[in-house]
Amino acid sequence: MEATVAERGQITLPKAVRDALGLTKGTVLKVELESGRIVLRKSVDDALSRVRGRFKLPPGVTADDIMRELRGRAPGDPHEF
């Protein structure tokens, strides 16, 4: 894939790239130089800020409950009886 630099230094990322990474209008990208290459990275802070506050846990369920479900119990974690 290729992108052409426009007069004002702008480029358009190919749609396949935008779709694969979930890039939408307003997505923040970090721009870095690595060994003569331009590297664009999706900002994790931006991704988190867009979903923060959009999900509600069911009554009686805590974030700790969800983390236990995803990761398993941690050493020293209280046992359920």
Residue, then its C-alpha position, 0 to 999 in steps of 0.5 A: m500500500e502507498a500514501t502520497v504526501a499532499e501539499r500541506g504535509q498530510i497523508t490519507l491512510p488506506k481504508a484497509v489500514r484504518d479499518a484494521l486498526g479501528l481508526t475513526k475521525g478524531t483518533v489520536l496517533k503517536v508519530e515516532l521516528e525509528s531508524g529513518r522510518i515513520v511509525l504511527r501508533k494508535s494512542v492507548d489513552d485515546a482508545l481508553s478515553r473513548v470507552r470510559g464510562r460507556f459500560k455499566l456492571p450488573p448490580g452486585v458485580t464489581a470490577d474485581d469480580i470481572m478481573r477474577e473472571l478474566r485472569g483467575r484468582a490472585p495469590g492471597d485473593p479471598h475465597e468465596f464460600 
